[in-house]
Amino acid sequence: MSQPESNRRFAKTIVITQNDIDDLGHVNNVAYARLIEDIARAHATHVGMDIQTLRDSGRLPVMLEHHLKYRRAGFLGDELTVSTEILMMGGLRAKRHNVISRGDEVLVDSQTDWVWVDVVSGRPKAIPAAALAAFGF
């Protein structure tokens, strides 16, 4: 039995630390990319597909393409909501829409394409059925 479509979405709140700040006093672009990877991992864990479970399946998702649109700056101490939604998942690939916001203000809007790869060979391999079901596909 597949999981509800709501399993395609996930969000969490984080607080910006000094390690996230660049030389201009803003959240560093690399920190935003890390937050987007972190939310994907947290989402997977939330639906029972943690890294060890995925590794045991012989496949892991890796970022293939990542587009970020910066709308506003984030600052030290900001409480941000990082959200993700899987828009498409099937075959070898998945596509996520991600938003990082401070209250009603969107700081970053992004889309990330993922490809699933064999943990031994590193070559593309179909998404395991258990992962498809866990995310509601």
Buried (B, 14 or more C-beta within 10 A) or exposed (E): EEBEEEBBBBBBEBEBEEEBBEEEEBBBEEBBBEBBBBBBBBBBBEBBBBEEBBEEBBBBBEBBEBEBEBEBEBBBEBEBBBBBBBEEBEEBBBBBBBBBBBEEEBBBBBBBBBBBBEEEEEEBBEBBEBBBBBBBB
